[in-house]
Amino acid sequence: MDELLKVLKEVYPDVDFASEDNLIDDGIIDSVGMVKIISVIEDRFDISVTMEYIQPSYFQSAETMWEMIEELM
């Protein structure tokens, strides 16, 4: 999880991913941001984010992203 927070901070330095839990619903991250995050996650964690995971619910918070990563590893 710490590695994910570090990666997310590199992409969005102004967002507090440790405390935000409505990134999509609050408009902090949009669909373009999701694509950017997916690319970084795939590179850093050597996984492939499949279509079933490309849904806003998996990108609401760092925790939901981490759960997705763990499922894909």
Buried (B, 14 or more C-beta within 10 A) or exposed (E): EEEBBEBBBEBBEEBEBEEBEEBBEEEBBEEEBBEBBBEBBBEBBEBEBEEEBBEBEBBBBBBBBBEBBEEBE
